[in-house]
Amino acid sequence: MRLRHLLLALAIPLPLLAAAPLSGPVAPSLFSALAWRDIGPFRGGRALAAAGIPGNGQLFYMGAAAGGVWRTDNAGATWQPIFDAEPNLSIGAIALAPSNPDIIYVGTGEGALRGDITYGAGLYKSTDAGKTWHVIGLKDTRQIGAIAVDPHNPDILLVAAIGHAFGPNAERGIFRSQDGGRSWTRTLFENPDTGAIDVTFDPHDPRIAYAALWQVRRQPWNFSSGGPGSGLYRSTDNGRSWTRLSGHGLPTGTLGRIDVSISRADPARIFAMIEAKNGGLFRSDDAGQTWQRVSQDGRLRQRAWYFSKIFADPRDKNTVYAVNTGLLRSRDGGRTFHLLPAPHGDHHFLWIDPTNNHHMIDTNDGGASISLDDGKTWSTENNQPTAAIYHIAADNQFPYHLYGAQQDNSNLAIATYDDQGIIDQTDWYQAGGGECGFVLPDPTNPDIIVSDSENSISRFDRHSQQSQDISAYPIDASGHPARELKYRFNWTSPMFRSRHDPRAIYLGYNVVFKTTDQGNSWHIISPDLTRDDISKQGPSGGPITKDITSVEYYDTLFALAESPIRQGQIWAGSDDGLVHLTDNDGATWRDVTPRALPAWSAISMIEPSHFNPRTAYIAVDRHKLDDISPYAYKTTDAGATWVPIVHGLPQGAIVHAVREDPVKPGLLFAGTERGVFVSFDDGADWQSLQRGMPVSPVHDLLIHGPDLAIATHGRGFWILDDITPLRQLTPGEKPTTTLLYTPEPALRLHYPDDVDSHRPAGQNPPRGALIDYVLPAKPRGPVTVDILDSSGAIVRHLSSVAPPRARQPGEWPDRVVDAGTIPARAGMNRLVWDLRYNDPVQIPGAIYSDQAPRGPLAPPGQYTVRLTAQGKTLEAP
């Protein structure tokens, strides 16, 4: 018990000593100086939206799938985030008003409806080129496919709202505003199962507009694209009313996803990419009166629900671009296509400058890239920290590395510190595996890394650069529904290495596998731990295109974890809502599913306690059932009973992971779709721990020593350095007195004097020892910090107030008291001592040249920090 709490307790009359223990949220000001740092990797993630300013070959915008809106002023050499203050970073569409490019509209919620999408929060608008934003409605659309702004009037716009990806809702279809988004009218709607995926104005005549409705639904076990609701529509009154187009050369039967592009070079020429049994690329040469199919090229049609976008060149009516796994261009009106050397793969959007068709920006699964030479060369995508990471692990080397799998790329390991002062591409490497799943470094040898990606498992030796396939079920399941497989697995099959025996690795499919010989052999230690509902194991896709992947494999294990204090006690959670527990390494299992758990919930993560083998926490994800409420539970009796622990988590904060601090009992952290949260009372209350970090989905967390590290699904890895102040707080605590937190031991590292902070790179930890303290109010006098050596001598004196005398000409900067360097705000303050002694005192009359000499670095040893504020002095080792 801290001294001030002891004194308070002694002052309480005896009858009140039996009062209930402290509980409730902690005052945020007690940890307000904590700050996250972005370590990268600066390797782009999926991006779906882009825009530019006609005639400006340097300024472009791009929208990342769950990473926000970014702007470049130098044609992609560097990017700056301009949307990070908003509470939702999932971007589906960007549109600049042609008549005023300072007006930007952003539709949140990506339109490529893959399994790991993030929902949106409506439409945003900026009138100052992205400096400030405000929401202008359509909050329940969830996913937005396209925005079209009237070429002459920036207040008139059309929005294609897909709606809920996982269930029916009414706020979908085409919406029109004629007052800049202050009010909306739904002008095209089919039914609650059908949304809109595309809308565009004729650049020559804004009375003419085209729109595409799309009947689509994603479920945990299936994805369906197409139905009677899908269709192509035309408006002749600026989007107020619509007529469905059919016949006249358009495909018949069931339609799926459709995309339309009108040639600026010839208004009579229109291209439409249509998903249908007899679909493909269609062209009209008479303003939509008649159509002909001009291409059935499979490179344009594959995974039609995911791509299907077409872009007419604004200067040449015979040139048209298609985005798919590759970026393709036709010079003969869409009849033949050739591949362009654009970076990465899986392309989603292309913006072409209408005044100079050699200038374009392409977005794909690796980020955004710009070409200024007609697609011959492209800017790099290794300068965008928008990686979508699934899970996180750390090793025991120094500096420690973080490990994870990046969606649409490879897995990787990245250092958390570099003595060059920044963390760049030289600090991370591919760790042998694929784009999803878990990455597990060997705690005894960080060069040995085991990772999984779907049902492929690899063992990578970084020292020899050799990778070995050690899959437990080495088959190619592509095109096979789950019910045809002997063992069912999913996109991110759970895997862990035992803390008690690093040789033991466990893997979850629908059964649990175990290996103790580095994956050379595996054996099954459980029965089927899922519901095994064969009705949910059929082929995915349809009714037009099958798309059978492990993303839709169901009745699989989704979470797997071993007790850190009891070997062989293993918890397993399935994506169909079951929780099982074994106390004897799989010899017997029992069903411990919470009775209150809604059916078919996905058990996203299980966290066994570090202090009690009968305690565990589970994170539950129901967003694929169209339920974005937070769900998390705790048991203290080995699963016999469970209690919900979600108080304080806001609606929409889908819980992906709950982690317990291994040092402080009752201190929990949650990674959610709406950022990071902390609980000081074992889950009874939650409060935000965002601390200025952009609100990207957090899929996993870990505590490594004094640091909290997270894997975001849209902004890479982040670290909250030194959470020891959180460990020293009690539930319900308020800032009633001056407080000096006991610091963590500091490491004397190499910190270069000059760091190129303008390079796109990750951040190093703070440059020195972290000293944290709380002031209950803004102090009236100076706040001072003294560093004392083991003999009690002051080696550094720091103050919040400048010395009274002025510096004389030619005099060294007076750093003896480091004037004004001490933060002294009400609430928490974090001081970084640079580990140097006081600077030398200048000899009278001496003249310095470039830089005044600094004090020497403190040698390793025992020191004391002394805080003096408001007449109170506190010390800590």
TINU-44501 format. One record per residue (C-alpha): x, y, z. Coordinates in steps of 0.02 Angstrom, whole numbers, padded with zeros to 5 digits, always signed. Each point is the difference from the previous one (the first is absolute). Example, Ala and Ser with C-alpha at 12.3 -4.5 7.8 and 13.67 -1.06 7.14 Angstrom:
+00615-00225+00390+00069+00172-00033
END
This chain:
+00000+00000+00000+00068+00170-00047+00041+00115+00149-00136+00128-00037-00130-00139-00006+00064-00068+00166-00017+00172+00081-00174+00019-00071-00049-00171+00066+00064+00043+00175-00106+00157+00000-00161-00095-00036-00108-00042+00152+00006-00185+00042-00181-00043-00049+00034+00051-00181+00150-00114-00026-00115-00137-00064-00057+00105-00147+00001-00076-00174+00169+00001-00091+00038+00144-00115-00072-00021-00173-00046+00099-00153+00100+00094-00132+00161+00089+00042+00011+00185-00037+00074+00011-00176+00112+00143+00054+00100-00125+00104+00068-00080-00159-00027+00139-00127+00186+00020-00042+00017-00177-00067+00025+00002-00188-00002-00134-00133+00137-00010-00130-00019-00070-00175+00139-00122-00043-00067-00049-00171+00032-00092-00109-00008+00136-00131-00068-00124-00125-00171+00043-00070-00159-00097+00032-00161-00014-00098-00066+00163-00072-00163+00021-00096-00022+00185-00037+00100+00139-00084-00019+00173-00074+00105+00140-00069-00013+00179-00059-00006+00024-00189+00157+00083-00063+00098-00029+00161+00123-00142-00020+00059+00008+00180-00156+00001+00110-00100-00161+00022-00110-00081+00132-00023-00182+00044-00114-00094+00118+00065-00154+00091-00117-00143+00042+00014+00029+00188+00140+00128+00004-00084+00166-00039+00025+00133-00133+00175+00052-00054+00067+00142-00105+00160+00020-00100+00068+00166-00063+00149-00076-00090-00075-00134-00113+00014-00140+00127+00175+00030+00068-00079+00024+00172-00176-00010+00069-00085+00091+00145-00156-00061+00092-00141+00128-00003-00142-00101+00077+00077-00066+00161-00105+00106+00117-00159-00087-00058-00072-00151+00092-00009-00113-00154+00143-00030-00123-00083-00125-00117-00007+00088-00169-00110-00056-00145-00004+00152-00114+00077+00173-00026-00067+00136-00115+00060+00178-00029-00124+00127-00065+00055+00035-00181-00050+00182+00016+00090+00024+00167+00133-00131+00045+00013+00068+00178-00167-00085+00030+00030-00184+00035-00128-00134+00036+00052-00163+00083-00109-00154+00015+00050-00114+00145-00015-00189-00005+00093-00089-00138-00097-00073-00146+00109-00153-00036-00098-00118+00112+00136-00122+00051-00007-00088+00168+00105+00122+00101-00086+00162-00049-00031+00141+00123-00169+00085+00007-00016+00186-00032-00088+00144+00087-00078+00096-00143+00054+00142-00113+00128+00135+00045+00032+00169-00079+00145+00123+00000-00008+00175-00074+00183+00041+00032+00092-00136-00096-00002-00123+00144+00055+00110+00145-00165-00024+00091-00143-00124-00020-00179-00020+00056-00127-00139-00018-00144+00037-00119-00111-00152+00024-00034-00175-00067+00074-00075+00158-00090-00168-00017+00059-00033-00177+00150-00093+00075+00085-00026-00170+00008+00132-00139+00048-00048-00177+00010+00165-00095-00032+00188+00006-00040+00110-00150+00003+00191+00009-00089+00108-00129+00135+00072-00117-00072+00176+00017-00076+00006+00175+00100-00064+00150-00157-00010+00107-00083-00131-00110+00063-00175+00027-00053-00181-00015+00056-00139+00116-00003-00187-00037-00033-00083+00169+00028-00187+00009-00076-00010+00173+00036-00133+00130+00115-00133-00073-00062-00134+00120-00187+00032+00010-00149+00097-00068-00029+00184+00036-00096+00146-00072+00136+00132-00019+00067-00064-00164-00018+00040-00185+00031+00167-00086-00013+00158+00106-00004+00177-00069+00038+00165+00084-00020+00171-00078+00062+00100+00150+00174-00069+00028-00057-00142+00113-00110+00095+00121-00149-00104-00056-00022-00160-00100-00128-00083-00110+00007-00183-00045-00037-00001-00186+00036-00182-00046-00042-00148+00110-00046-00181-00035-00012-00092+00166+00092-00019+00167+00112-00134-00076+00059+00107-00147+00119+00146+00009+00089+00110-00127+00181-00027-00052+00029+00134-00132-00064+00170-00057+00069+00126-00123-00050+00162-00086+00023+00029-00186+00145+00125+00002-00079+00093-00148-00180+00004+00060-00035-00020+00187-00183-00033-00036+00060-00171-00055+00059-00123+00133+00024-00188+00012-00012-00110+00154+00019-00184+00042-00099-00093+00132+00078-00156+00075-00087-00138+00096+00137-00065+00113+00019-00086+00167+00148-00064+00097-00022-00129+00137+00129-00091+00106-00026-00157-00105-00047+00072-00170+00015+00146-00118-00135+00038-00128+00018+00128-00141-00150+00028-00112-00186-00021-00006-00159+00077-00070+00039+00165+00089+00159+00032-00101-00013+00110-00154+00063+00146-00103-00097+00164+00009-00002+00166-00092-00062+00172+00054-00038+00148-00113-00047+00123+00137+00160+00016+00102-00031-00155+00103-00176+00041+00060-00079-00151-00087+00067-00156-00082-00042-00123-00140+00066-00178-00001+00094-00048-00158-00024-00173-00073+00006-00083-00170+00077+00090-00147+00156-00107+00015+00017-00001+00190+00016-00172+00083-00158-00090+00054-00037-00103+00154+00071+00029+00173+00121+00145+00016+00132+00031+00132+00122+00144+00024+00001+00136-00135+00114+00148-00032-00025+00141-00127+00118+00126-00079-00045+00138-00124+00131+00060-00122+00043+00183+00021+00075-00006-00175-00166-00057-00077-00160+00015+00103-00085-00130-00108+00124-00133+00053-00037-00090+00162+00083-00153+00075-00081-00120+00124+00081-00146+00089-00139-00121+00044+00003-00158+00105-00117-00125-00082+00003-00175-00072+00021+00080-00172+00085+00153+00072+00163+00091-00035+00042+00172-00066-00141+00086-00093+00008+00158-00104-00127+00122-00066+00040+00119-00142-00169+00088+00001-00013+00068+00178-00073-00159+00072-00134-00038-00129+00082-00161-00058+00143-00106+00067+00121-00132-00059+00115-00115+00097+00176+00043-00053+00101-00111+00116-00017-00162+00098+00182+00004+00054+00013-00104+00158+00129+00121+00071-00139+00130+00009-00136-00116+00066+00086-00100+00136-00064+00030+00177-00131+00115-00072-00072+00044+00171+00169+00066+00056+00054+00098-00155-00113+00035-00152+00052+00182-00019+00031+00085-00167+00072+00172-00040-00015+00091-00166+00149+00105-00050-00052+00184+00006+00095+00048-00159-00012-00152-00114-00167-00085-00027+00083-00162-00053+00105-00017+00158-00077-00082+00151+00075-00073+00160-00058-00150+00102+00056-00036+00178+00010-00179+00060+00144-00106+00065+00098+00102-00126-00020+00175-00072-00052-00021-00181-00016+00122-00145-00085-00010-00170+00040+00115-00146-00134-00071-00115-00162+00041+00089+00007-00145+00123+00025-00145-00120+00177-00047+00053+00093+00040+00161+00182+00006+00051+00075-00004+00175+00082+00157+00070+00151-00009+00117-00092+00071+00149+00066-00048+00173-00076-00137+00106-00159-00092-00052-00188+00003+00025-00045+00172-00065-00156+00093+00055-00005+00177-00068+00079+00114-00129-00013+00188-00015+00062+00078-00162+00031+00187-00018-00129+00064-00126+00121+00134-00060+00152-00115-00015-00035-00185-00021+00181-00045+00034-00030+00044+00183-00093-00131+00104-00012-00075+00174-00035-00184+00027-00055-00081+00163+00024-00183+00035+00029-00125+00139+00172+00076+00030-00054+00182+00016+00001+00143-00125+00121+00035-00141+00015+00144-00123+00058+00003-00180+00045+00158-00096+00055-00088-00160-00154-00094-00062+00025-00150+00112+00181-00038-00042+00067+00033+00175-00083+00020+00169+00038+00075+00170+00042-00115+00144-00126-00073+00120+00132-00030+00134-00036+00169+00079-00177-00030+00065-00026-00070+00176-00170-00077-00040+00035-00185+00026-00142-00111+00061+00076-00116+00130-00096-00148+00071+00095-00055+00155+00154+00050+00098+00146-00088+00083+00169+00053+00070+00169-00080+00027+00127+00015+00140+00147+00078-00093+00057+00180+00018-00074+00102-00071-00152-00110+00002-00091-00027-00165-00186-00007-00033-00072-00132-00116-00162-00008-00099-00080-00043-00165-00049+00144-00115-00157-00024-00102+00034+00006-00188+00187-00013+00027+00113-00115+00102+00032-00026+00182+00143+00098+00076+00110+00037+00149+00042+00180+00045+00121+00072+00127-00069+00116+00134+00157+00107+00008+00145+00047-00114+00154+00099+00047-00015+00103-00159-00146+00086+00086-00141-00064-00111-00074-00169-00048+00004-00022-00188+00002-00138-00129+00169-00063+00060-00082-00044+00166-00132-00121-00063+00002-00159-00101-00117-00135-00063-00006-00137+00130-00036-00142-00118-00189-00007-00011-00155+00072-00081-00129+00136+00022-00105-00067+00143+00009-00098+00160+00126-00006+00142+00189+00025+00003+00093-00086+00143+00184+00034+00034+00092-00130+00103+00031+00078+00172+00170-00086+00009+00054+00047-00177-00084+00147-00090+00071-00059-00167-00122-00148+00001-00177+00057-00044-00154-00107-00025-00151+00079-00086-00164-00054-00077-00103+00067-00144-00165-00091-00025+00055-00184+00006+00179+00033-00052+00128-00002+00141+00183+00045-00023+00156-00009+00107+00122+00138-00049+00182+00007+00051+00057+00178-00024+00183-00045+00026+00002-00122-00146-00143+00084-00095-00082-00170-00017-00187-00029+00011-00078-00170+00031-00182-00048-00027-00060-00083+00160-00187+00005-00035-00110-00114+00105-00125-00021-00143+00099+00034-00160-00134+00006-00134-00057+00132-00124-00180+00028+00051-00035+00133-00133-00171-00024-00076-00055-00128+00129-00141+00040+00122+00035-00028+00184-00106-00158+00009+00117-00087-00123+00151+00024+00112+00061-00125+00129+00050+00144+00113-00078+00173-00009+00112+00152+00021-00026+00186-00019+00091+00153-00067+00088+00031+00167+00010-00171+00080+00055+00022+00182+00172-00061+00050+00109+00023+00154+00166-00058+00071-00007-00067+00178+00077+00114+00132+00043-00156+00100+00083-00097-00141+00054+00105-00150+00015-00159-00103-00188-00025+00011-00106+00090-00129-00190-00013-00005-00111+00033-00151-00189+00016-00013-00104-00058-00149-00163-00084+00049+00111-00108+00110+00159+00043+00095+00168-00056-00069+00162-00009+00098+00182-00019-00048+00154-00016+00110+00129-00024-00139-00006+00165-00094-00145-00057-00108+00080-00156-00071-00150-00095+00068-00169+00052+00070-00128-00095+00102-00180+00042+00043-00041+00031+00184-00186+00039-00009-00164-00050-00078-00091+00120-00114-00026+00152+00113-00126+00088-00114-00185-00017-00034+00041-00088-00165-00158+00066-00084+00013-00070-00176-00129+00126-00062+00131+00135+00025+00141-00092-00088-00057+00013-00181+00083+00087-00147+00015+00188+00019-00046+00127-00131-00140+00009-00125-00126+00012-00068+00112+00051-00146+00181-00024+00053+00068-00126+00124+00138+00065+00112+00048-00143+00111+00137+00050+00122+00040-00032+00182-00070+00172+00041-00171-00083-00004+00049-00167+00077-00105-00020+00155-00013-00112+00153+00184+00026+00038+00103+00045+00152+00037+00186+00007+00087+00019+00169+00123-00110+00092+00102+00037+00157+00093-00088+00141+00004+00056+00181+00165+00089+00037+00001-00076+00174-00067-00177-00028+00078-00108-00135-00124-00099-00103-00150+00109+00044-00060+00055-00172-00150+00104-00050-00078-00013-00174-00132+00112-00078-00090-00027-00165-00070+00119-00130-00172-00078+00027-00010+00045+00184+00072-00139+00106+00133+00005+00137+00089-00158+00060+00131-00031+00135+00122-00140+00034+00103-00014+00160+00106-00147-00060+00074+00052-00167-00147-00064-00102-00032-00168+00083-00175+00060+00044-00098+00156-00047-00156+00079+00072-00120+00127-00073+00008+00162+00101-00095+00114-00120-00081+00149+00087-00187-00031+00013-00039+00181-00043+00108+00000-00157-00109+00034-00154-00002-00142-00126+00128-00012-00140+00117+00129+00079+00184-00006-00046+00118-00022+00148+00131+00123-00060+00131-00020+00137+00023-00088+00167+00114+00066+00137+00036-00118+00146+00048+00094+00158+00181+00022+00055-00053-00010+00183-00140-00128+00017-00018-00158-00108-00189+00005+00022-00014+00174-00074-00009+00040-00185-00066+00134-00115-00079-00018-00172-00028+00127-00139-00152-00033-00108-00028+00065-00177-00174+00002-00078+00025+00129-00138-00022-00131-00137-00174-00028+00071-00035+00187-00022+00022+00032+00185+00132+00130+00044-00032+00004+00187+00150-00037+00114+00006-00172+00081+00128-00063+00126-00014-00119+00148+00098-00053+00154-00002-00160+00101+00079-00028+00170-00055-00181+00020+00076-00086-00153-00149+00035-00112-00140-00058+00115-00070+00177-00002+00039+00155-00101-00038+00184+00023-00001+00133-00137+00137+00132+00013-00049+00135-00125-00055+00147+00106+00078+00157-00073+00031-00072-00173-00098+00102-00128-00118-00070-00129+00100-00055-00151+00153-00048+00102+00005-00179-00062+00118-00088+00120+00142-00091-00088+00113-00035+00150+00009+00019+00189+00172-00012+00081+00046-00004+00184+00152+00092+00064+00121-00134+00066+00061+00117+00139-00154+00086+00072-00154-00108+00037-00161+00079-00062+00085+00108-00131-00074-00048-00169+00017+00064-00177-00123-00023-00143+00028+00015-00186-00159+00048-00090-00064+00064-00166+00001+00173+00080+00173-00002+00073+00080-00048+00166-00082-00001+00171+00064-00029+00177-00083-00067+00156+00073+00023+00175-00130-00107+00086+00009-00168-00089-00124+00047-00137-00136+00079+00106+00031+00168-00086+00091+00046-00161+00069+00166-00059+00091+00059-00153+00188-00019-00013+00011+00076-00173+00113+00145+00054+00002+00085-00170+00025-00157-00103-00112-00008-00155-00154-00109+00027+00045-00149-00109-00064-00174+00046+00112-00087+00128+00003-00187-00032+00126-00054+00131+00105+00062+00147+00147-00059+00105+00095+00062+00152+00188-00013-00017+00090+00054+00158-00061+00176+00037-00069+00028-00177-00171-00028-00075+00007-00044-00186-00146-00017-00119-00038-00063-00175-00119+00116-00090-00095-00057-00153+00036+00153-00104+00144+00096+00080+00133-00131+00040+00084-00024+00170-00006+00128+00142+00084+00000+00172-00049+00087+00161+00169+00018+00084+00008-00032+00187-00173-00035+00071+00066-00008+00178-00105+00152+00049-00155-00103-00043+00063-00138+00114+00013+00123+00144-00180+00064-00012-00150-00067+00094-00181-00008-00059-00094+00161+00023+00157+00101+00035-00005+00189-00023+00140+00131-00009-00016+00069+00175+00184+00024+00041+00171+00014-00079+00059-00173-00051+00168-00066-00059-00012-00169-00086+00141-00122+00036+00099-00007-00163+00051-00155-00096+00187-00035-00015+00067+00102-00145+00113-00062-00139+00145+00104-00061-00012-00016-00189+00079+00089-00146-00106+00147-00054+00068+00097-00148-00004+00189+00015-00078+00024-00171-00145-00109-00057-00084+00021-00169-00176+00012+00067-00069+00040-00173+00039-00173-00069-00147-00121-00006+00056-00112+00142-00051-00066+00169+00037+00088+00164+00133-00047+00126-00041-00006+00186+00024+00161+00100+00181+00057+00013+00040-00036+00181-00077-00044+00169-00187+00026+00022-00049+00095+00157-00188+00014+00028-00091+00107+00125-00172+00073+00031-00043+00177+00053-00179+00019+00065-00007+00178-00069+00109+00117-00101+00138+00052+00122+00024+00181+00049+00187-00015+00025+00140-00099-00080+00002-00188-00015+00174-00074+00016+00072-00172-00027+00169-00050+00069+00093-00159-00045+00109-00063+00143+00136-00131-00011+00025-00141+00126+00095+00117+00116-00141+00126+00002+00090+00129-00107-00104+00094-00128+00060-00041-00176-00141+00088-00094-00116+00142+00047-00152+00036-00108-00130+00136+00020-00161+00059-00079+00047+00183+00023+00137+00095-00090+00139+00082+00103-00030+00184+00041+00153+00072-00087+00020+00023-00187+00137-00086-00098+00146+00112-00047+00064+00019-00179+00118-00142-00046-00049-00098+00154-00037-00185-00006-00183-00046+00009-00038-00015+00185-00048-00182+00015+00051-00021+00180-00183+00012+00048-00069-00052-00171-00120+00146+00004-00177-00040-00051+00035-00183-00042-00107-00075+00139-00183-00028-00041-00112+00069+00135-00179-00027-00057-00146-00047+00110-00013-00188-00008+00134-00122-00054+00167+00062-00065+00135-00105-00083+00179+00062+00008+00135-00083-00103+00169+00019+00085+00135-00017-00133+00113-00090+00126+00125+00143+00001+00078+00093+00145-00018+00189+00015+00087+00095-00138+00170+00076+00043+00003+00181+00060+00079+00122-00121+00168+00077+00042-00029+00188+00004+00043+00078-00167+00018-00165-00091-00079-00009-00172-00078-00156-00074-00015-00035-00185-00131-00121-00064-00077-00083+00150+00020+00020+00186+00072-00153+00086-00121-00116+00085+00009-00093+00162+00071-00176-00003-00112-00153-00012-00044-00077+00167+00083-00169+00030-00113-00148+00036-00047-00010+00184-00129+00043+00131-00078+00174-00005-00140+00091+00087-00123+00123-00074-00060+00143+00112-00155+00098-00049-00038+00167+00083-00166+00086-00034-00116+00112+00100+00110-00017+00154-00004-00190-00004+00151-00111-00034-00015-00180-00056+00136-00126-00041+00006-00165-00093+00141-00118-00046
END
